[in-house]
């Protein structure tokens, strides 16, 4: 499975004010510069609610992408260097926010540490 980058919508929403015409499209990307696997996402999400993800998640090869790009990660170095901008949300916090939303949406108690 490929490794992806995740960035919180709020962090990206803050970026246009920071860029304010100082970056052209080819100059940089608003990104975290971190990559995380689906396995890491499962470990964090299930861990936050005290469950072992391996008891609930199965990998079915028929859903794997045959032309999968192994690594996708935005290069945030120019935005960081030129704008002094970086994402303010950690991967764990991003997963926690998504989990809290899904629990609330399902009408379940939201007690995520």
C-alpha positions, 0 to 999 in steps of 0.5 A: 500500500502506498504512503500518503500525506495528510494535512488538515483543512484548517491548516490549508485554509490559513495558507492563502493569507500567509502566501498573499502573492509571495508564492507562485504555483511553481514555487512551493506547496502547502503540505506537511512534508510528512508521509503516513501509511494506512497502517499508521492511520489504523494504529492511531485511530483504533489506539485512540479508542483502545482497540487493536486494529488488527482484530478489525481490519483485513487487507483484500488484494482485490482493492489494491491499486495495480499502478499505485504510486508508492510514495506521495508527499508534498514538498513544503520546504519553499513555503516554510522557508519563504513564508515561515509557514508550517502545518499546526496540526500533527498527524495524531491530532488530525486522526483524532479530529476525524475520529471525533467527527465520525463518532459524533456523526454516528451518535456515539459518545466522543471521549477521545484522548 
